[in-house]
Amino acid sequence: MGHADDQPKGDAADPLTRDEIRDKLRLAAEGTLSRAAVDETLAACDELERLADVRELLARVQAPARVT
């Protein structure tokens, strides 16, 4: 068992780095979003404060509908 002051990586006491966040998104999006969509999403996040409308970002993270 860990110490009471142990915090998981990503907690406010031990935050993820920007590169770790990027890697986490890439891993989570694997098989759902294209590499280009992930790159566009990351670029939009870098420009978040300058986006005119958050829907620009949301449009990038929506996976295309799959035909079954």
Stockholm file with secondary structure:
# STOCKHOLM 1.0

chainA/1-68         MGHADDQPKGDAADPLTRDEIRDKLRLAAEGTLSRAAVDETLAACDELERLADVRELLARVQAPARVT
#=GR chainA/1-68 SS CCCTTCCCTTSTTSCCCHHHHHHHHHHHHTTTSCHHHHHHHHHHHHTGGGCSCTHHHHHHHSCCCCCC
#=GC SS_cons        CCCTTCCCTTSTTSCCCHHHHHHHHHHHHTTTSCHHHHHHHHHHHHTGGGCSCTHHHHHHHSCCCCCC
//
